[in-house]
Amino acid sequence: MTARNDEPLDLGATELSAAEEHRIRAEHDLDRPRVFDERNAVDDRAETRSTLLPEEEHAGSADPEAQAREVLRDSDLRTEVPESAPDTMIERRRPEDTA
């Protein structure tokens, strides 16, 4: 297993109050990345995902497993906490809103 980063997970810039961010960090284990990773099976998934795709092989990677782990963590974080990194959220509209 590759060495992991045990830094708290970053929510990015949000519009959450300090109290709301504290609640979300506790609820989703964002200050305990090992717990977050275990709950989401990040290590198992990273091992599988670390095999580079043909288009990724061209660019290469110094540590494909660590790279896969960070991509999976970020994806899981955005799934669990949609308020994270609001500048990258997909805007959802109803058909009647686009007329």
N, CA, C and O atoms as CSV, one atom per row, in Angstrom:
chain,resi,resn,atom,element,x,y,z
A,1,MET,N,N,0.843,-1.174,0.000
A,1,MET,CA,C,0.000,0.000,0.000
A,1,MET,C,C,0.890,1.239,0.000
A,1,MET,O,O,1.896,1.287,0.708
A,2,THR,N,N,0.527,2.216,-0.777
A,2,THR,CA,C,1.262,3.461,-0.893
A,2,THR,C,C,1.020,4.325,0.345
A,2,THR,O,O,-0.050,4.273,0.952
A,3,ALA,N,N,2.028,5.116,0.707
A,3,ALA,CA,C,1.845,6.042,1.828
A,3,ALA,C,C,0.703,6.988,1.512
A,3,ALA,O,O,0.522,7.404,0.367
A,4,ARG,N,N,-0.053,7.318,2.519
A,4,ARG,CA,C,-1.224,8.167,2.304
A,4,ARG,C,C,-1.054,9.509,2.982
A,4,ARG,O,O,-0.241,9.670,3.893
A,5,ASN,N,N,-1.826,10.455,2.528
A,5,ASN,CA,C,-1.879,11.781,3.115
A,5,ASN,C,C,-2.962,11.771,4.191
A,5,ASN,O,O,-4.124,11.498,3.890
A,6,ASP,N,N,-2.600,12.063,5.430
A,6,ASP,CA,C,-3.567,12.065,6.527
A,6,ASP,C,C,-4.057,13.461,6.875
A,6,ASP,O,O,-4.603,13.679,7.956
A,7,GLU,N,N,-3.864,14.405,5.965
A,7,GLU,CA,C,-4.380,15.754,6.176
A,7,GLU,C,C,-5.900,15.733,6.091
A,7,GLU,O,O,-6.465,14.944,5.333
A,8,PRO,N,N,-6.571,16.593,6.861
A,8,PRO,CA,C,-8.036,16.685,6.742
A,8,PRO,C,C,-8.430,16.954,5.295
A,8,PRO,O,O,-7.711,17.638,4.568
A,9,LEU,N,N,-9.565,16.417,4.884
A,9,LEU,CA,C,-10.021,16.598,3.512
A,9,LEU,C,C,-10.511,18.025,3.319
A,9,LEU,O,O,-11.133,18.608,4.207
A,10,ASP,N,N,-10.224,18.575,2.155
A,10,ASP,CA,C,-10.513,19.972,1.853
A,10,ASP,C,C,-11.866,20.101,1.168
A,10,ASP,O,O,-12.115,19.458,0.149
A,11,LEU,N,N,-12.736,20.929,1.726
A,11,LEU,CA,C,-14.041,21.184,1.124
A,11,LEU,C,C,-13.956,22.212,0.001
A,11,LEU,O,O,-14.907,22.366,-0.765
A,12,GLY,N,N,-12.854,22.901,-0.106
A,12,GLY,CA,C,-12.777,23.980,-1.070
A,12,GLY,C,C,-13.517,25.197,-0.532
A,12,GLY,O,O,-13.950,25.210,0.621
A,13,ALA,N,N,-13.657,26.203,-1.360
A,13,ALA,CA,C,-14.377,27.417,-0.955
A,13,ALA,C,C,-15.868,27.114,-0.922
A,13,ALA,O,O,-16.438,26.663,-1.915
A,14,THR,N,N,-16.491,27.361,0.210
A,14,THR,CA,C,-17.924,27.123,0.340
A,14,THR,C,C,-18.580,28.358,0.933
A,14,THR,O,O,-17.909,29.281,1.393
A,15,GLU,N,N,-19.894,28.352,0.911
A,15,GLU,CA,C,-20.654,29.429,1.550
A,15,GLU,C,C,-21.232,28.960,2.878
A,15,GLU,O,O,-22.152,29.581,3.410
A,16,LEU,N,N,-20.695,27.865,3.416
A,16,LEU,CA,C,-21.174,27.315,4.675
A,16,LEU,C,C,-20.709,28.172,5.843
A,16,LEU,O,O,-19.610,28.727,5.826
A,17,SER,N,N,-21.564,28.270,6.859
A,17,SER,CA,C,-21.143,28.943,8.091
A,17,SER,C,C,-20.120,28.041,8.779
A,17,SER,O,O,-20.018,26.853,8.472
A,18,ALA,N,N,-19.372,28.614,9.704
A,18,ALA,CA,C,-18.375,27.833,10.433
A,18,ALA,C,C,-19.034,26.662,11.168
A,18,ALA,O,O,-18.497,25.555,11.188
A,19,ALA,N,N,-20.193,26.914,11.767
A,19,ALA,CA,C,-20.896,25.854,12.503
A,19,ALA,C,C,-21.360,24.747,11.560
A,19,ALA,O,O,-21.245,23.565,11.884
A,20,GLU,N,N,-21.882,25.125,10.399
A,20,GLU,CA,C,-22.352,24.136,9.425
A,20,GLU,C,C,-21.179,23.327,8.869
A,20,GLU,O,O,-21.285,22.113,8.698
A,21,GLU,N,N,-20.070,23.996,8.589
A,21,GLU,CA,C,-18.889,23.264,8.102
A,21,GLU,C,C,-18.390,22.297,9.170
A,21,GLU,O,O,-18.023,21.165,8.854
A,22,HIS,N,N,-18.372,22.724,10.418
A,22,HIS,CA,C,-17.941,21.847,11.513
A,22,HIS,C,C,-18.840,20.606,11.577
A,22,HIS,O,O,-18.343,19.489,11.721
A,23,ARG,N,N,-20.166,20.800,11.471
A,23,ARG,CA,C,-21.109,19.686,11.512
A,23,ARG,C,C,-20.870,18.725,10.345
A,23,ARG,O,O,-20.859,17.509,10.530
A,24,ILE,N,N,-20.682,19.264,9.167
A,24,ILE,CA,C,-20.463,18.432,7.974
A,24,ILE,C,C,-19.142,17.687,8.078
A,24,ILE,O,O,-19.066,16.509,7.728
A,25,ARG,N,N,-18.100,18.358,8.556
A,25,ARG,CA,C,-16.791,17.706,8.687
A,25,ARG,C,C,-16.900,16.513,9.635
A,25,ARG,O,O,-16.338,15.452,9.364
A,26,ALA,N,N,-17.625,16.683,10.750
A,26,ALA,CA,C,-17.797,15.587,11.706
A,26,ALA,C,C,-18.667,14.474,11.115
A,26,ALA,O,O,-18.338,13.295,11.243
A,27,GLU,N,N,-19.765,14.842,10.474
A,27,GLU,CA,C,-20.709,13.864,9.922
A,27,GLU,C,C,-20.080,12.990,8.836
A,27,GLU,O,O,-20.422,11.814,8.717
A,28,HIS,N,N,-19.168,13.550,8.049
A,28,HIS,CA,C,-18.588,12.826,6.922
A,28,HIS,C,C,-17.132,12.409,7.149
A,28,HIS,O,O,-16.459,11.987,6.209
A,29,ASP,N,N,-16.641,12.523,8.383
A,29,ASP,CA,C,-15.277,12.107,8.728
A,29,ASP,C,C,-14.210,12.836,7.925
A,29,ASP,O,O,-13.184,12.245,7.588
A,30,LEU,N,N,-14.429,14.091,7.617
A,30,LEU,CA,C,-13.485,14.821,6.779
A,30,LEU,C,C,-12.183,15.152,7.499
A,30,LEU,O,O,-11.167,15.410,6.854
A,31,ASP,N,N,-12.206,15.147,8.824
A,31,ASP,CA,C,-10.977,15.369,9.583
A,31,ASP,C,C,-10.294,14.049,9.936
A,31,ASP,O,O,-9.232,14.033,10.558
A,32,ARG,N,N,-10.913,12.954,9.534
A,32,ARG,CA,C,-10.351,11.613,9.768
A,32,ARG,C,C,-10.296,10.875,8.423
A,32,ARG,O,O,-11.117,9.995,8.160
A,33,PRO,N,N,-9.320,11.239,7.569
A,33,PRO,CA,C,-9.287,10.672,6.221
A,33,PRO,C,C,-9.183,9.154,6.176
A,33,PRO,O,O,-9.681,8.536,5.234
A,34,ARG,N,N,-8.549,8.537,7.167
A,34,ARG,CA,C,-8.479,7.061,7.167
A,34,ARG,C,C,-9.878,6.456,7.334
A,34,ARG,O,O,-10.212,5.470,6.678
A,35,VAL,N,N,-10.688,7.046,8.207
A,35,VAL,CA,C,-12.061,6.571,8.407
A,35,VAL,C,C,-12.870,6.804,7.134
A,35,VAL,O,O,-13.607,5.921,6.695
A,36,PHE,N,N,-12.734,7.984,6.545
A,36,PHE,CA,C,-13.413,8.307,5.286
A,36,PHE,C,C,-13.038,7.290,4.216
A,36,PHE,O,O,-13.904,6.762,3.519
A,37,ASP,N,N,-11.726,7.017,4.090
A,37,ASP,CA,C,-11.243,6.058,3.082
A,37,ASP,C,C,-11.776,4.655,3.335
A,37,ASP,O,O,-12.195,3.977,2.397
A,38,GLU,N,N,-11.766,4.208,4.587
A,38,GLU,CA,C,-12.254,2.855,4.908
A,38,GLU,C,C,-13.743,2.736,4.593
A,38,GLU,O,O,-14.180,1.746,4.007
A,39,ARG,N,N,-14.516,3.740,4.980
A,39,ARG,CA,C,-15.963,3.710,4.738
A,39,ARG,C,C,-16.284,3.670,3.250
A,39,ARG,O,O,-17.260,3.042,2.838
A,40,ASN,N,N,-15.469,4.334,2.449
A,40,ASN,CA,C,-15.709,4.405,1.013
A,40,ASN,C,C,-14.864,3.416,0.203
A,40,ASN,O,O,-14.862,3.464,-1.027
A,41,ALA,N,N,-14.153,2.529,0.885
A,41,ALA,CA,C,-13.294,1.527,0.230
A,41,ALA,C,C,-12.342,2.168,-0.776
A,41,ALA,O,O,-12.119,1.631,-1.861
A,42,VAL,N,N,-11.789,3.311,-0.410
A,42,VAL,CA,C,-10.914,4.047,-1.322
A,42,VAL,C,C,-9.672,3.231,-1.674
A,42,VAL,O,O,-9.264,3.214,-2.836
A,43,ASP,N,N,-9.064,2.554,-0.701
A,43,ASP,CA,C,-7.849,1.797,-0.994
A,43,ASP,C,C,-8.097,0.687,-2.012
A,43,ASP,O,O,-7.317,0.520,-2.950
A,44,ASP,N,N,-9.166,-0.065,-1.834
A,44,ASP,CA,C,-9.483,-1.143,-2.783
A,44,ASP,C,C,-9.760,-0.576,-4.167
A,44,ASP,O,O,-9.276,-1.103,-5.169
A,45,ARG,N,N,-10.530,0.483,-4.218
A,45,ARG,CA,C,-10.869,1.092,-5.502
A,45,ARG,C,C,-9.646,1.738,-6.142
A,45,ARG,O,O,-9.504,1.700,-7.364
A,46,ALA,N,N,-8.755,2.334,-5.339
A,46,ALA,CA,C,-7.557,2.978,-5.875
A,46,ALA,C,C,-6.624,1.950,-6.497
A,46,ALA,O,O,-6.000,2.204,-7.527
A,47,GLU,N,N,-6.536,0.797,-5.868
A,47,GLU,CA,C,-5.682,-0.265,-6.408
A,47,GLU,C,C,-6.148,-0.653,-7.810
A,47,GLU,O,O,-5.333,-0.829,-8.715
A,48,THR,N,N,-7.461,-0.784,-7.981
A,48,THR,CA,C,-8.025,-1.125,-9.282
A,48,THR,C,C,-7.862,0.024,-10.266
A,48,THR,O,O,-7.499,-0.190,-11.423
A,49,ARG,N,N,-8.131,1.244,-9.805
A,49,ARG,CA,C,-8.108,2.420,-10.686
A,49,ARG,C,C,-6.694,2.880,-11.022
A,49,ARG,O,O,-6.510,3.658,-11.958
A,50,SER,N,N,-5.690,2.414,-10.278
A,50,SER,CA,C,-4.326,2.899,-10.507
A,50,SER,C,C,-3.711,2.363,-11.795
A,50,SER,O,O,-2.657,2.840,-12.217
A,51,THR,N,N,-4.349,1.386,-12.424
A,51,THR,CA,C,-3.884,0.927,-13.727
A,51,THR,C,C,-4.213,2.033,-14.722
A,51,THR,O,O,-5.379,2.358,-14.945
A,52,LEU,N,N,-3.171,2.606,-15.316
A,52,LEU,CA,C,-3.375,3.742,-16.188
A,52,LEU,C,C,-4.092,3.350,-17.475
A,52,LEU,O,O,-3.830,2.297,-18.056
A,53,LEU,N,N,-4.989,4.208,-17.898
A,53,LEU,CA,C,-5.649,4.047,-19.184
A,53,LEU,C,C,-4.660,4.422,-20.281
A,53,LEU,O,O,-3.700,5.147,-20.019
A,54,PRO,N,N,-4.876,3.943,-21.506
A,54,PRO,CA,C,-3.920,4.248,-22.581
A,54,PRO,C,C,-3.613,5.744,-22.719
A,54,PRO,O,O,-2.456,6.122,-22.905
A,55,GLU,N,N,-4.636,6.592,-22.628
A,55,GLU,CA,C,-4.395,8.026,-22.758
A,55,GLU,C,C,-3.638,8.588,-21.559
A,55,GLU,O,O,-2.973,9.617,-21.678
A,56,GLU,N,N,-3.730,7.924,-20.399
A,56,GLU,CA,C,-2.997,8.359,-19.212
A,56,GLU,C,C,-1.545,7.876,-19.254
A,56,GLU,O,O,-0.655,8.534,-18.717
A,57,GLU,N,N,-1.312,6.740,-19.884
A,57,GLU,CA,C,0.050,6.211,-19.985
A,57,GLU,C,C,0.962,7.193,-20.693
A,57,GLU,O,O,2.132,7.328,-20.333
A,58,HIS,N,N,0.438,7.879,-21.695
A,58,HIS,CA,C,1.227,8.847,-22.445
A,58,HIS,C,C,1.733,9.953,-21.518
A,58,HIS,O,O,2.896,10.348,-21.600
A,59,ALA,N,N,0.873,10.448,-20.647
A,59,ALA,CA,C,1.261,11.508,-19.717
A,59,ALA,C,C,2.098,10.961,-18.568
A,59,ALA,O,O,2.963,11.657,-18.037
A,60,GLY,N,N,1.837,9.707,-18.184
A,60,GLY,CA,C,2.564,9.075,-17.095
A,60,GLY,C,C,2.113,9.550,-15.725
A,60,GLY,O,O,1.326,10.488,-15.606
A,61,SER,N,N,2.617,8.895,-14.701
A,61,SER,CA,C,2.317,9.259,-13.323
A,61,SER,C,C,3.426,8.734,-12.431
A,61,SER,O,O,3.846,7.584,-12.562
A,62,ALA,N,N,3.901,9.579,-11.521
A,62,ALA,CA,C,4.949,9.161,-10.591
A,62,ALA,C,C,4.410,8.154,-9.587
A,62,ALA,O,O,5.151,7.289,-9.122
A,63,ASP,N,N,3.132,8.255,-9.248
A,63,ASP,CA,C,2.516,7.355,-8.273
A,63,ASP,C,C,1.041,7.168,-8.635
A,63,ASP,O,O,0.176,7.839,-8.073
A,64,PRO,N,N,0.750,6.251,-9.578
A,64,PRO,CA,C,-0.627,6.073,-10.043
A,64,PRO,C,C,-1.612,5.739,-8.927
A,64,PRO,O,O,-2.761,6.177,-8.981
A,65,GLU,N,N,-1.190,4.971,-7.912
A,65,GLU,CA,C,-2.118,4.611,-6.840
A,65,GLU,C,C,-2.471,5.822,-5.977
A,65,GLU,O,O,-3.634,6.000,-5.616
A,66,ALA,N,N,-1.494,6.645,-5.647
A,66,ALA,CA,C,-1.772,7.860,-4.867
A,66,ALA,C,C,-2.645,8.812,-5.679
A,66,ALA,O,O,-3.550,9.446,-5.137
A,67,GLN,N,N,-2.373,8.910,-6.968
A,67,GLN,CA,C,-3.178,9.760,-7.834
A,67,GLN,C,C,-4.622,9.256,-7.877
A,67,GLN,O,O,-5.559,10.046,-7.765
A,68,ALA,N,N,-4.800,7.953,-8.039
A,68,ALA,CA,C,-6.145,7.368,-8.059
A,68,ALA,C,C,-6.858,7.602,-6.733
A,68,ALA,O,O,-8.048,7.917,-6.714
A,69,ARG,N,N,-6.136,7.449,-5.621
A,69,ARG,CA,C,-6.732,7.651,-4.293
A,69,ARG,C,C,-7.268,9.083,-4.165
A,69,ARG,O,O,-8.377,9.288,-3.670
A,70,GLU,N,N,-6.490,10.065,-4.606
A,70,GLU,CA,C,-6.919,11.460,-4.486
A,70,GLU,C,C,-8.118,11.755,-5.388
A,70,GLU,O,O,-9.019,12.495,-4.991
A,71,VAL,N,N,-8.141,11.195,-6.579
A,71,VAL,CA,C,-9.277,11.393,-7.484
A,71,VAL,C,C,-10.535,10.775,-6.878
A,71,VAL,O,O,-11.605,11.384,-6.911
A,72,LEU,N,N,-10.412,9.568,-6.324
A,72,LEU,CA,C,-11.557,8.897,-5.716
A,72,LEU,C,C,-12.035,9.635,-4.473
A,72,LEU,O,O,-13.240,9.788,-4.269
A,73,ARG,N,N,-11.104,10.092,-3.643
A,73,ARG,CA,C,-11.483,10.866,-2.454
A,73,ARG,C,C,-12.265,12.105,-2.861
A,73,ARG,O,O,-13.312,12.403,-2.287
A,74,ASP,N,N,-11.752,12.826,-3.855
A,74,ASP,CA,C,-12.411,14.047,-4.306
A,74,ASP,C,C,-13.810,13.739,-4.832
A,74,ASP,O,O,-14.760,14.464,-4.536
A,75,SER,N,N,-13.935,12.678,-5.601
A,75,SER,CA,C,-15.244,12.292,-6.136
A,75,SER,C,C,-16.212,11.918,-5.016
A,75,SER,O,O,-17.367,12.344,-5.014
A,76,ASP,N,N,-15.730,11.117,-4.064
A,76,ASP,CA,C,-16.575,10.718,-2.933
A,76,ASP,C,C,-16.989,11.936,-2.107
A,76,ASP,O,O,-18.137,12.041,-1.675
A,77,LEU,N,N,-16.051,12.849,-1.893
A,77,LEU,CA,C,-16.341,14.054,-1.122
A,77,LEU,C,C,-17.425,14.879,-1.808
A,77,LEU,O,O,-18.362,15.333,-1.151
A,78,ARG,N,N,-17.311,15.077,-3.106
A,78,ARG,CA,C,-18.298,15.872,-3.843
A,78,ARG,C,C,-19.651,15.177,-3.883
A,78,ARG,O,O,-20.685,15.843,-3.946
A,79,THR,N,N,-19.658,13.841,-3.846
A,79,THR,CA,C,-20.913,13.095,-3.821
A,79,THR,C,C,-21.586,13.225,-2.458
A,79,THR,O,O,-22.790,13.465,-2.374
A,80,GLU,N,N,-20.805,13.065,-1.393
A,80,GLU,CA,C,-21.355,13.129,-0.036
A,80,GLU,C,C,-21.705,14.546,0.390
A,80,GLU,O,O,-22.676,14.757,1.115
A,81,VAL,N,N,-20.922,15.512,-0.056
A,81,VAL,CA,C,-21.096,16.903,0.370
A,81,VAL,C,C,-21.199,17.782,-0.879
A,81,VAL,O,O,-20.219,18.409,-1.280
A,82,PRO,N,N,-22.376,17.827,-1.489
A,82,PRO,CA,C,-22.527,18.603,-2.726
A,82,PRO,C,C,-22.193,20.085,-2.564
A,82,PRO,O,O,-21.914,20.766,-3.551
A,83,GLU,N,N,-22.219,20.589,-1.332
A,83,GLU,CA,C,-21.906,21.994,-1.084
A,83,GLU,C,C,-20.418,22.282,-1.234
A,83,GLU,O,O,-20.022,23.447,-1.287
A,84,SER,N,N,-19.582,21.240,-1.305
A,84,SER,CA,C,-18.148,21.464,-1.424
A,84,SER,C,C,-17.824,22.001,-2.811
A,84,SER,O,O,-18.433,21.607,-3.806
A,85,ALA,N,N,-16.873,22.886,-2.856
A,85,ALA,CA,C,-16.425,23.509,-4.101
A,85,ALA,C,C,-17.602,23.944,-4.972
A,85,ALA,O,O,-17.778,23.436,-6.079
A,86,PRO,N,N,-18.416,24.893,-4.469
A,86,PRO,CA,C,-19.621,25.274,-5.212
A,86,PRO,C,C,-19.341,25.838,-6.595
A,86,PRO,O,O,-20.213,25.804,-7.463
A,87,ASP,N,N,-18.130,26.361,-6.815
A,87,ASP,CA,C,-17.825,26.912,-8.131
A,87,ASP,C,C,-17.688,25.828,-9.201
A,87,ASP,O,O,-17.638,26.139,-10.392
A,88,THR,N,N,-17.626,24.561,-8.787
A,88,THR,CA,C,-17.523,23.476,-9.756
A,88,THR,C,C,-18.791,22.629,-9.811
A,88,THR,O,O,-18.829,21.604,-10.491
A,89,MET,N,N,-19.830,23.062,-9.092
A,89,MET,CA,C,-21.082,22.302,-9.094
A,89,MET,C,C,-21.807,22.464,-10.420
A,89,MET,O,O,-21.743,23.520,-11.050
A,90,ILE,N,N,-22.483,21.429,-10.831
A,90,ILE,CA,C,-23.287,21.471,-12.041
A,90,ILE,C,C,-24.617,22.118,-11.709
A,90,ILE,O,O,-25.283,21.742,-10.745
A,91,GLU,N,N,-24.991,23.088,-12.512
A,91,GLU,CA,C,-26.271,23.746,-12.304
A,91,GLU,C,C,-27.381,22.860,-12.848
A,91,GLU,O,O,-27.298,22.377,-13.978
A,92,ARG,N,N,-28.400,22.651,-12.061
A,92,ARG,CA,C,-29.539,21.827,-12.467
A,92,ARG,C,C,-30.730,22.739,-12.740
A,92,ARG,O,O,-31.101,23.561,-11.902
A,93,ARG,N,N,-31.318,22.583,-13.913
A,93,ARG,CA,C,-32.501,23.370,-14.262
A,93,ARG,C,C,-33.605,22.447,-14.735
A,93,ARG,O,O,-33.360,21.363,-15.265
A,94,ARG,N,N,-34.816,22.906,-14.530
A,94,ARG,CA,C,-35.970,22.195,-15.056
A,94,ARG,C,C,-36.186,22.692,-16.480
A,94,ARG,O,O,-35.801,23.817,-16.800
A,95,PRO,N,N,-36.795,21.875,-17.346
A,95,PRO,CA,C,-37.019,22.295,-18.731
A,95,PRO,C,C,-37.742,23.648,-18.834
A,95,PRO,O,O,-37.422,24.459,-19.703
A,96,GLU,N,N,-38.706,23.883,-17.953
A,96,GLU,CA,C,-39.459,25.133,-18.031
A,96,GLU,C,C,-38.625,26.356,-17.650
A,96,GLU,O,O,-39.010,27.486,-17.954
A,97,ASP,N,N,-37.479,26.138,-16.982
A,97,ASP,CA,C,-36.603,27.251,-16.608
A,97,ASP,C,C,-35.736,27.730,-17.769
A,97,ASP,O,O,-35.156,28.814,-17.694
A,98,THR,N,N,-35.639,26.953,-18.828
A,98,THR,CA,C,-34.722,27.292,-19.911
A,98,THR,C,C,-35.400,28.005,-21.072
A,98,THR,O,O,-34.733,28.389,-22.032
A,99,ALA,N,N,-36.700,28.186,-21.002
A,99,ALA,CA,C,-37.426,28.812,-22.124
A,99,ALA,C,C,-37.155,30.265,-22.263
A,99,ALA,O,O,-37.697,30.911,-23.160
